[in-house]
Amino acid sequence: MLMLAAQACFWLFTFPANTATHNWTLAPQDWAMLRHQWEYSHAAGALCQFASLCCLIAALFARIRASGR
């Protein structure tokens, strides 16, 4: 679910900002708002991916603990 949330952040916020600025080669009138949208969506996506990794590692340790090793 967290990886899906990271993808949602990218497709709903990062990609539209990239498209509106032609991958940051064009500065539209609302470029400051787009820049903030782009930065915060990257941060949110990174947090979702990090939380996903933590959950995966926790599941691995829980499985190891349950197996008695």
C-alpha positions as CSV (number, residue, x, y, z in Angstrom):
1,M,0.0,0.0,0.0
2,L,2.9,2.4,0.8
3,M,4.5,1.8,-2.6
4,L,1.1,2.5,-4.2
5,A,0.9,5.7,-2.2
6,A,4.4,6.7,-3.5
7,Q,3.4,6.1,-7.1
8,A,0.2,8.1,-6.5
9,C,2.3,11.0,-5.2
10,F,4.4,10.9,-8.4
11,W,1.6,10.6,-10.9
12,L,-0.7,13.1,-9.2
13,F,1.8,15.8,-8.2
14,T,5.3,15.3,-9.5
15,F,4.5,14.3,-13.1
16,P,2.0,17.2,-13.7
17,A,4.6,19.7,-12.4
18,N,7.2,18.2,-14.7
19,T,4.8,18.4,-17.6
20,A,3.7,22.0,-16.9
21,T,7.4,23.1,-16.9
22,H,8.5,20.9,-19.8
23,N,10.9,19.1,-17.3
24,W,11.9,22.5,-15.8
25,T,13.1,24.1,-19.1
26,L,10.2,26.5,-19.1
27,A,9.1,28.8,-16.3
28,P,5.3,29.2,-16.3
29,Q,3.6,32.0,-14.3
30,D,2.9,29.8,-11.3
31,W,6.4,28.2,-11.2
32,A,6.9,28.8,-7.5
33,M,3.7,26.8,-6.6
34,L,4.7,24.1,-9.0
35,R,8.2,23.9,-7.5
36,H,6.7,23.5,-4.0
37,Q,4.3,20.8,-5.3
38,W,7.2,19.0,-7.0
39,E,9.4,19.2,-3.9
40,Y,6.7,18.1,-1.4
41,S,5.6,15.3,-3.6
42,H,9.1,14.0,-3.8
43,A,9.4,14.2,-0.1
44,A,6.1,12.4,0.5
45,G,7.0,9.7,-2.0
46,A,10.4,9.2,-0.4
47,L,8.7,8.9,3.0
48,C,6.3,6.3,1.7
49,Q,9.1,4.3,0.1
50,F,11.2,4.4,3.3
51,A,8.2,3.3,5.4
52,S,7.6,0.5,2.9
53,L,11.2,-0.6,3.3
54,C,10.9,-0.5,7.1
55,C,7.8,-2.7,6.9
56,L,9.5,-5.2,4.7
57,I,12.5,-5.4,7.1
58,A,10.1,-5.7,10.1
59,A,8.2,-8.6,8.3
60,L,11.5,-10.3,7.6
61,F,12.6,-10.1,11.3
62,A,9.1,-11.3,12.4
63,R,9.4,-14.3,10.1
64,I,12.9,-15.1,11.3
65,R,11.7,-14.8,15.0
66,A,8.7,-17.0,14.3
67,S,10.8,-19.7,12.7
68,G,12.9,-19.9,15.9
69,R,16.3,-19.1,14.4
